[in-house]
């Protein structure tokens, strides 16, 4: 997808593969034939630049044809570089010819906003008496944003036990290694101090991720945060732990090599 587009974010998409696979393949209650089903669980992609991994999962689940994936970032395509949802003003009718992608819940791009949006969704589900669960996928570089921590306080204050935040802890952001730009350790203790139940997991162990998400569903009277320890560019030797591939698409030759390694 990224090689065909000639732009995009491979590193943070590859680091979240097991997380997204676990959510759509095992954990979340969703229906590709009814993407706006009111009782669905929701994935809020706060790290919106990882749109390729979510688009891939949605296509594999049947939300839209797999063949459409190669239109990523093309003019006129609904598969934009960051997820978006586009309504006619004053209605809930999708605007054409560029339509929102079925299964996408939030327009993203400006980092730091997804957890706040997720809180709104979680509170709305509570008010409506629905047992929907809200999952918010955050990047660890995104945790530099103060709004994330305001939202963390809010979620704990309202005891939102239908909300799970998942931190893709790949330790790299746009400008380099997170520790060099804005250190966030001790990360577990921070979330705990803000009133969250915290689970740490190997983010590339699919079974462990499923177990962590299952445990999070059982937490009562407080939100849950899963710190998923991952590797940026996981599975591609020249991308792993390489800040260059935060936002650099592979060339066609690099894509061929990467796909061979991933196979």
DASUL-V393378 format. One record per residue. N is the residue number from 1. RES is the residue in one small letter. SS is DSSP state (~ for helix, > for strand, _ for the rest). D_LAST is the distance of its C-alpha to the last C-alpha in whole Angstrom. Layout:
# DASUL-V393378
<<N | RES | SS | D_LAST> <N | RES | SS | D_LAST>>
This chain:
# DASUL-V393378
<<1 | x | _ | 16> <2 | x | ~ | 17> <3 | x | ~ | 17> <4 | x | ~ | 19> <5 | x | ~ | 21> <6 | x | _ | 22> <7 | x | _ | 22> <8 | x | _ | 21> <9 | x | _ | 20> <10 | x | _ | 16> <11 | x | ~ | 17> <12 | x | ~ | 19> <13 | x | ~ | 17> <14 | x | ~ | 14> <15 | x | _ | 16> <16 | x | _ | 17> <17 | x | ~ | 14> <18 | x | ~ | 15> <19 | x | ~ | 19> <20 | x | ~ | 19> <21 | x | ~ | 17> <22 | x | ~ | 19> <23 | x | ~ | 22> <24 | x | ~ | 21> <25 | x | ~ | 20> <26 | x | ~ | 22> <27 | x | ~ | 25> <28 | x | _ | 27> <29 | x | _ | 29> <30 | x | _ | 28> <31 | x | _ | 29> <32 | x | ~ | 27> <33 | x | ~ | 30> <34 | x | ~ | 32> <35 | x | _ | 31> <36 | x | _ | 34> <37 | x | _ | 35> <38 | x | _ | 37> <39 | x | _ | 36> <40 | x | _ | 33> <41 | x | _ | 31> <42 | x | > | 30> <43 | x | > | 27> <44 | x | > | 29> <45 | x | > | 26> <46 | x | _ | 29> <47 | x | _ | 26> <48 | x | ~ | 26> <49 | x | ~ | 24> <50 | x | ~ | 21> <51 | x | ~ | 21> <52 | x | ~ | 18> <53 | x | ~ | 16> <54 | x | ~ | 20> <55 | x | ~ | 20> <56 | x | ~ | 16> <57 | x | ~ | 17> <58 | x | ~ | 21> <59 | x | ~ | 19> <60 | x | ~ | 17> <61 | x | ~ | 20> <62 | x | _ | 22> <63 | x | _ | 24> <64 | x | _ | 24> <65 | x | _ | 22> <66 | x | ~ | 18> <67 | x | ~ | 19> <68 | x | ~ | 22> <69 | x | ~ | 19> <70 | x | ~ | 19> <71 | x | ~ | 23> <72 | x | _ | 22> <73 | x | _ | 25> <74 | x | _ | 27> <75 | x | _ | 30> <76 | x | _ | 31> <77 | x | _ | 28> <78 | x | _ | 28> <79 | x | _ | 25> <80 | x | _ | 26> <81 | x | _ | 25> <82 | x | _ | 26> <83 | x | _ | 27> <84 | x | _ | 30> <85 | x | _ | 33> <86 | x | _ | 36> <87 | x | > | 39> <88 | x | _ | 42> <89 | x | _ | 45> <90 | x | _ | 46> <91 | x | _ | 44> <92 | x | _ | 41> <93 | x | _ | 40> <94 | x | > | 37> <95 | x | _ | 38> <96 | x | _ | 37> <97 | x | _ | 36> <98 | x | _ | 33> <99 | x | _ | 33> <100 | x | _ | 31> <101 | x | _ | 28> <102 | x | _ | 28> <103 | x | _ | 27> <104 | x | _ | 28> <105 | x | _ | 31> <106 | x | _ | 32> <107 | x | _ | 32> <108 | x | _ | 30> <109 | x | _ | 30> <110 | x | _ | 33> <111 | x | _ | 32> <112 | x | _ | 34> <113 | x | _ | 35> <114 | x | ~ | 33> <115 | x | ~ | 34> <116 | x | ~ | 38> <117 | x | ~ | 36> <118 | x | ~ | 35> <119 | x | ~ | 38> <120 | x | ~ | 40> <121 | x | ~ | 38> <122 | x | ~ | 38> <123 | x | ~ | 42> <124 | x | ~ | 42> <125 | x | ~ | 40> <126 | x | ~ | 43> <127 | x | ~ | 46> <128 | x | ~ | 45> <129 | x | _ | 44> <130 | x | _ | 41> <131 | x | _ | 38> <132 | x | _ | 35> <133 | x | _ | 33> <134 | x | > | 32> <135 | x | > | 29> <136 | x | > | 29> <137 | x | > | 26> <138 | x | > | 27> <139 | x | > | 26> <140 | x | _ | 28> <141 | x | ~ | 29> <142 | x | ~ | 31> <143 | x | ~ | 33> <144 | x | ~ | 35> <145 | x | _ | 36> <146 | x | ~ | 40> <147 | x | ~ | 39> <148 | x | ~ | 36> <149 | x | ~ | 39> <150 | x | ~ | 42> <151 | x | ~ | 39> <152 | x | ~ | 39> <153 | x | ~ | 42> <154 | x | ~ | 43> <155 | x | ~ | 40> <156 | x | ~ | 42> <157 | x | ~ | 45> <158 | x | _ | 45> <159 | x | _ | 43> <160 | x | _ | 40> <161 | x | _ | 38> <162 | x | _ | 36> <163 | x | > | 34> <164 | x | > | 31> <165 | x | > | 30> <166 | x | > | 27> <167 | x | > | 26> <168 | x | > | 23> <169 | x | > | 24> <170 | x | _ | 22> <171 | x | _ | 25> <172 | x | > | 25> <173 | x | > | 26> <174 | x | _ | 27> <175 | x | _ | 30> <176 | x | > | 28> <177 | x | > | 28> <178 | x | ~ | 30> <179 | x | ~ | 32> <180 | x | ~ | 33> <181 | x | ~ | 34> <182 | x | _ | 35> <183 | x | _ | 35> <184 | x | _ | 35> <185 | x | _ | 35> <186 | x | _ | 36> <187 | x | ~ | 34> <188 | x | ~ | 34> <189 | x | ~ | 38> <190 | x | ~ | 38> <191 | x | ~ | 37> <192 | x | ~ | 39> <193 | x | ~ | 42> <194 | x | _ | 41> <195 | x | _ | 41> <196 | x | _ | 38> <197 | x | > | 36> <198 | x | > | 33> <199 | x | > | 30> <200 | x | > | 28> <201 | x | > | 24> <202 | x | > | 21> <203 | x | _ | 19> <204 | x | _ | 16> <205 | x | _ | 17> <206 | x | ~ | 17> <207 | x | ~ | 20> <208 | x | ~ | 22> <209 | x | ~ | 21> <210 | x | ~ | 23> <211 | x | ~ | 25> <212 | x | ~ | 27> <213 | x | ~ | 27> <214 | x | ~ | 29> <215 | x | ~ | 31> <216 | x | ~ | 32> <217 | x | ~ | 33> <218 | x | _ | 35> <219 | x | _ | 37> <220 | x | _ | 40> <221 | x | _ | 43> <222 | x | _ | 40> <223 | x | _ | 37> <224 | x | > | 34> <225 | x | > | 32> <226 | x | > | 28> <227 | x | > | 27> <228 | x | > | 23> <229 | x | > | 23> <230 | x | _ | 19> <231 | x | _ | 18> <232 | x | _ | 18> <233 | x | _ | 15> <234 | x | _ | 13> <235 | x | _ | 9> <236 | x | _ | 10> <237 | x | _ | 13> <238 | x | _ | 15> <239 | x | _ | 15> <240 | x | _ | 16> <241 | x | _ | 20> <242 | x | _ | 20> <243 | x | ~ | 23> <244 | x | ~ | 23> <245 | x | ~ | 20> <246 | x | ~ | 22> <247 | x | _ | 23> <248 | x | _ | 21> <249 | x | _ | 19> <250 | x | _ | 17> <251 | x | _ | 18> <252 | x | ~ | 16> <253 | x | ~ | 16> <254 | x | ~ | 14> <255 | x | ~ | 12> <256 | x | ~ | 11> <257 | x | ~ | 10> <258 | x | ~ | 9> <259 | x | ~ | 6> <260 | x | ~ | 5> <261 | x | ~ | 5> <262 | x | ~ | 4> <263 | x | _ | 0>>
